[in-house]
C-alpha cells in the first residue's frame, strides 16, 4: 500500500510557520569565494578556507593533498529539490554517487573506486565521516545535509588518520558548532511534484560557560508516478524526511566538551524499477517510455530510523592538546520493492511490460544496528618546525539483517526468509608528523597499524524454491600497516607543489544472501598504493585560486561485487590488480565583487587486470560485449570499473546587481557533467548510462544586507531524462533520474 502523504497545503503552511518563527539573521558561513548572503561589505578577493583534513585546523592551500571544499552556498543550491546526500555526485572532481535503494543507501565512488553491493552489511572504500564519527554502515551514510559549516572531499588513500575502509578517500561533513553569539536561520521552499523543504537552526549562549544549537530539517514530496497496472494515480515516488541535530558546548579555560545528538526519520517510496525499460541492443529507453508511469503488481515502501550521539572532549595542556571522541550510532530500516518492475510472469499471465520470466518482490530489513567508536588523540599545538600527533582508535559494530522474498502471484505471501548477523571489532594505533626541513620544504609522514575481526552468520529459514534450511558462518580477520609520505615545496608565497605517496586498505568482507544460493562469499582485504603530484596556487592579487593534481594507483585484490546475472546470485570476488590514473583541478575566481565563478574537473582512467576473472552475465536478454569462457561467463580483464565515469565536470556562477542601499538582485547557476558509465562489471550494449549534463538555476532578490532572500529555483533545468541504474537478472529493468522541479524559496537569517 502506498504510504499516506499529508496534503500539500498542510506541508506548505507548516513550512511557512517554521520560517516565520525565527527573527531575521546574518549567519555568514565562511565561503571559498563571495558568500551567498552578502553583508554590508562584499569581499573583493578570495577568502581563506580552513579545513581539518589532517585532524588539525589548517589553511586548505597548505594541506598537501587533493581535496575539494563544498561550501554552504553550493549545498543550499543543490538541495532545494530534496536531493539529499546524493547531490554531491559529480559536484567535485572524481566524485560520483548512485543508489538502487532510494534515499537511504548512497554508494559513493572516488577516482573510480567504490562498491555497487546492495547488501545491508556492505563495506565501501569511500569513508563518510560526520562530525569526526565514521559512518560505517551504508544506511548511516545518507544523513541529510543541513546547517553544515562545509563538506571536505579528500581524494586518495587516507590510511593514516582515518584508517580502514578509506582507500579511495574520505567525505567529511562538519556541522555548524555552537557559539556564544546568537545566530540562526529559517529556510523554506515549495515546488512542483509537491516538493517542500523546511529547515531552521538557532544557537547562542545558554549560560556563563554553555552554548547550544538546535537544527532541524523537513522534506516532502508527493507521489507523482502513476501505476497503470492497478489504475492508481500518483501511486509512487513520494517521501517524508525529517532530521534533527542538538548540540551543547561547555567551555572552561583550557577544557571544552561538545555533546551532539541527532536523529533521522524517513518514510516513502524505495527505488521505482521499470520492467524492460531498455531497448535491446542499445542504451536507450524503449519507445513510449514515460518517466511518470509504471506498471507493477508488487508493493513498494521504505522506512528508516537512525539516531546517534557523540561526545568531543578537548584538554589544552600548554604545548599539547588531548582529545577524546566517543560516538554511538543506531539504525533500523525496512525496504520492500518490486524488483522485476512489472506484473505477472511467464507462468502467471498476463505479463508486462515485455517479457518477465518470473516475479521478484524482495525486502530487506535491519532490525538492529549498533556502532560504537572511541578515539584518543594527543597532538602538538605549537607553531614550531615540528608538529605531531599520536592516537588510538576502537570500532565495534553489531548488526542484524533479515532478507525476504515474496511471491507476487500469491497474495504477497512470504516465500523465503533468512537472517544474517555480523559483529565487527577493530582497533588501531597511529601517528603522524610534519617537519619544516627548510624554509621552502616541509616533510609530512604518518603510519597506522590496524587489526580487524569479523564474525558472520546466516540462517536460511525458508527458501523460495523449497531448499532445506541451512546455517553458514565466516570469521575473517586481518592486520595491516598503512601510511603516507609527502613532500611540499614552497615556490613562492602563493604557490606550493607537493608529491605524495599513500597507501590504504579495505578490511575483509562477507556477503550472505542465501535465498537463491547455498553458499556465502568472502573477499580478501584490498590494498592500494597511490602516487600523487599536485600544485596549489593563488594569483591575480588573490582573485584566482587554482589547485590541480595528477595521480596513479595500483590496487591489489580489489573487492568487487558480481551483482545478479543469469544465476541471480550476488557474489564478492577479488580482482588480482586494478590500475588507475588521472588528473583533477579546482578553480575559483572573483572576477568582480558581483561575479564569482567556480569550476572543477577530472579525468579518471581505470582498468581491471586479471585475465582469468569471469562473472555471470545478464539473464534477461542483452548484448554482451566481452568474450565468454567455457561456462558462458564474461571475461572482464581490461574493463573499466562500474560506475566510474572517465570525465566529470562542475561549474557555478553567481552574478549580483546591487539595488538600493542594502539590496541585490542575483542569478546563480550550477552545472555538472559526467561521461558514460557502465552499471556492471561486464560490458554490454544495454546496461550503461549515457553522458549526463544537469543544471540548476536560482534567481532572486536579497535585502536588509542579505538577511532576507526570496528566489525562484529550478533543478534539472533542461528536464533531462537519463538511465541511472539497472537490474539484469530478470528483465532489462532500469531506473531513472528525477524530472525537473521548479519552485520558490524564502530564507531569513538572524
Secondary structure as the mmCIF struct_conf table of DSSP 4:
data_model
#
loop_
_struct_conf.conf_type_id
_struct_conf.id
_struct_conf.beg_label_comp_id
_struct_conf.beg_label_asym_id
_struct_conf.beg_label_seq_id
_struct_conf.end_label_comp_id
_struct_conf.end_label_asym_id
_struct_conf.end_label_seq_id
HELX_LH_PP_P HELX_LH_PP_P1 UNK A 2 UNK A 4
HELX_RH_AL_P HELX_RH_AL_P1 UNK A 8 UNK A 20
TURN_TY1_P TURN_TY1_P1 UNK A 21 UNK A 21
BEND BEND1 UNK A 22 UNK A 22
STRN STRN1 UNK A 25 UNK A 25
BEND BEND2 UNK A 32 UNK A 34
BEND BEND3 UNK A 36 UNK A 37
BEND BEND4 UNK A 40 UNK A 41
BEND BEND5 UNK A 44 UNK A 45
HELX_LH_PP_P HELX_LH_PP_P2 UNK A 46 UNK A 48
STRN STRN2 UNK A 50 UNK A 51
TURN_TY1_P TURN_TY1_P2 UNK A 53 UNK A 54
BEND BEND6 UNK A 55 UNK A 56
STRN STRN3 UNK A 58 UNK A 59
HELX_RH_3T_P HELX_RH_3T_P1 UNK A 60 UNK A 62
BEND BEND7 UNK A 63 UNK A 63
BEND BEND8 UNK A 65 UNK A 65
STRN STRN4 UNK A 67 UNK A 71
HELX_RH_AL_P HELX_RH_AL_P2 UNK A 72 UNK A 78
HELX_RH_3T_P HELX_RH_3T_P2 UNK A 79 UNK A 81
HELX_RH_3T_P HELX_RH_3T_P3 UNK A 84 UNK A 88
TURN_TY1_P TURN_TY1_P3 UNK A 89 UNK A 90
BEND BEND9 UNK A 91 UNK A 92
TURN_TY1_P TURN_TY1_P4 UNK A 93 UNK A 94
STRN STRN5 UNK A 95 UNK A 98
BEND BEND10 UNK A 100 UNK A 101
TURN_TY1_P TURN_TY1_P5 UNK A 102 UNK A 103
BEND BEND11 UNK A 104 UNK A 104
STRN STRN6 UNK A 107 UNK A 110
TURN_TY1_P TURN_TY1_P6 UNK A 111 UNK A 112
STRN STRN7 UNK A 113 UNK A 113
BEND BEND12 UNK A 119 UNK A 119
TURN_TY1_P TURN_TY1_P7 UNK A 120 UNK A 121
BEND BEND13 UNK A 125 UNK A 125
STRN STRN8 UNK A 126 UNK A 130
TURN_TY1_P TURN_TY1_P8 UNK A 131 UNK A 132
STRN STRN9 UNK A 133 UNK A 134
BEND BEND14 UNK A 137 UNK A 137
TURN_TY1_P TURN_TY1_P9 UNK A 138 UNK A 139
HELX_RH_3T_P HELX_RH_3T_P4 UNK A 140 UNK A 142
BEND BEND15 UNK A 147 UNK A 147
STRN STRN10 UNK A 148 UNK A 155
BEND BEND16 UNK A 156 UNK A 156
TURN_TY1_P TURN_TY1_P10 UNK A 159 UNK A 162
TURN_TY1_P TURN_TY1_P11 UNK A 164 UNK A 165
BEND BEND17 UNK A 167 UNK A 168
STRN STRN11 UNK A 169 UNK A 175
HELX_LH_PP_P HELX_LH_PP_P3 UNK A 176 UNK A 178
BEND BEND18 UNK A 180 UNK A 181
STRN STRN12 UNK A 183 UNK A 191
HELX_RH_3T_P HELX_RH_3T_P5 UNK A 192 UNK A 194
STRN STRN13 UNK A 195 UNK A 205
BEND BEND19 UNK A 207 UNK A 209
STRN STRN14 UNK A 210 UNK A 221
STRN STRN15 UNK A 225 UNK A 227
TURN_TY1_P TURN_TY1_P12 UNK A 228 UNK A 231
STRN STRN16 UNK A 232 UNK A 236
BEND BEND20 UNK A 237 UNK A 237
STRN STRN17 UNK A 239 UNK A 252
TURN_TY1_P TURN_TY1_P13 UNK A 253 UNK A 254
STRN STRN18 UNK A 255 UNK A 268
STRN STRN19 UNK A 274 UNK A 274
TURN_TY1_P TURN_TY1_P14 UNK A 275 UNK A 276
STRN STRN20 UNK A 278 UNK A 278
TURN_TY1_P TURN_TY1_P15 UNK A 280 UNK A 281
BEND BEND21 UNK A 282 UNK A 284
STRN STRN21 UNK A 285 UNK A 285
HELX_LH_PP_P HELX_LH_PP_P4 UNK A 286 UNK A 286
TURN_TY1_P TURN_TY1_P16 UNK A 287 UNK A 288
TURN_TY1_P TURN_TY1_P17 UNK A 291 UNK A 292
STRN STRN22 UNK A 293 UNK A 294
BEND BEND22 UNK A 297 UNK A 298
STRN STRN23 UNK A 301 UNK A 316
BEND BEND23 UNK A 318 UNK A 319
STRN STRN24 UNK A 320 UNK A 338
TURN_TY1_P TURN_TY1_P18 UNK A 339 UNK A 340
BEND BEND24 UNK A 342 UNK A 342
STRN STRN25 UNK A 343 UNK A 345
TURN_TY1_P TURN_TY1_P19 UNK A 346 UNK A 347
STRN STRN26 UNK A 348 UNK A 352
BEND BEND25 UNK A 353 UNK A 354
BEND BEND26 UNK A 357 UNK A 358
STRN STRN27 UNK A 361 UNK A 380
BEND BEND27 UNK A 382 UNK A 382
BEND BEND28 UNK A 384 UNK A 385
STRN STRN28 UNK A 386 UNK A 407
TURN_TY1_P TURN_TY1_P20 UNK A 408 UNK A 412
STRN STRN29 UNK A 413 UNK A 438
TURN_TY1_P TURN_TY1_P21 UNK A 439 UNK A 440
STRN STRN30 UNK A 441 UNK A 462
TURN_TY1_P TURN_TY1_P22 UNK A 464 UNK A 465
HELX_LH_PP_P HELX_LH_PP_P5 UNK A 467 UNK A 469
STRN STRN31 UNK A 470 UNK A 474
STRN STRN32 UNK A 477 UNK A 492
TURN_TY1_P TURN_TY1_P23 UNK A 493 UNK A 494
STRN STRN33 UNK A 495 UNK A 506
STRN STRN34 UNK A 509 UNK A 511
BEND BEND29 UNK A 515 UNK A 516
BEND BEND30 UNK A 518 UNK A 518
STRN STRN35 UNK A 521 UNK A 523
HELX_LH_PP_P HELX_LH_PP_P6 UNK A 524 UNK A 525
STRN STRN36 UNK A 526 UNK A 539
TURN_TY1_P TURN_TY1_P24 UNK A 540 UNK A 543
STRN STRN37 UNK A 544 UNK A 562
TURN_TY1_P TURN_TY1_P25 UNK A 565 UNK A 568
STRN STRN38 UNK A 571 UNK A 592
TURN_TY1_P TURN_TY1_P26 UNK A 593 UNK A 594
STRN STRN39 UNK A 595 UNK A 609
TURN_TY1_P TURN_TY1_P27 UNK A 611 UNK A 612
STRN STRN40 UNK A 614 UNK A 615
BEND BEND31 UNK A 619 UNK A 620
STRN STRN41 UNK A 624 UNK A 624
BEND BEND32 UNK A 626 UNK A 626
STRN STRN42 UNK A 628 UNK A 628
TURN_TY1_P TURN_TY1_P28 UNK A 630 UNK A 631
BEND BEND33 UNK A 632 UNK A 632
HELX_LH_PP_P HELX_LH_PP_P7 UNK A 633 UNK A 633
STRN STRN43 UNK A 634 UNK A 635
TURN_TY1_P TURN_TY1_P29 UNK A 637 UNK A 638
HELX_LH_PP_P HELX_LH_PP_P8 UNK A 639 UNK A 641
TURN_TY1_P TURN_TY1_P30 UNK A 642 UNK A 643
BEND BEND34 UNK A 646 UNK A 646
STRN STRN44 UNK A 647 UNK A 659
TURN_TY1_P TURN_TY1_P31 UNK A 660 UNK A 662
STRN STRN45 UNK A 663 UNK A 674
STRN STRN46 UNK A 677 UNK A 678
BEND BEND35 UNK A 679 UNK A 682
STRN STRN47 UNK A 684 UNK A 684
BEND BEND36 UNK A 685 UNK A 687
STRN STRN48 UNK A 688 UNK A 689
HELX_LH_PP_P HELX_LH_PP_P9 UNK A 690 UNK A 691
STRN STRN49 UNK A 692 UNK A 703
TURN_TY1_P TURN_TY1_P32 UNK A 704 UNK A 707
STRN STRN50 UNK A 708 UNK A 715
BEND BEND37 UNK A 716 UNK A 716
TURN_TY1_P TURN_TY1_P33 UNK A 717 UNK A 718
STRN STRN51 UNK A 723 UNK A 727
BEND BEND38 UNK A 729 UNK A 731
STRN STRN52 UNK A 733 UNK A 736
STRN STRN53 UNK A 741 UNK A 749
#
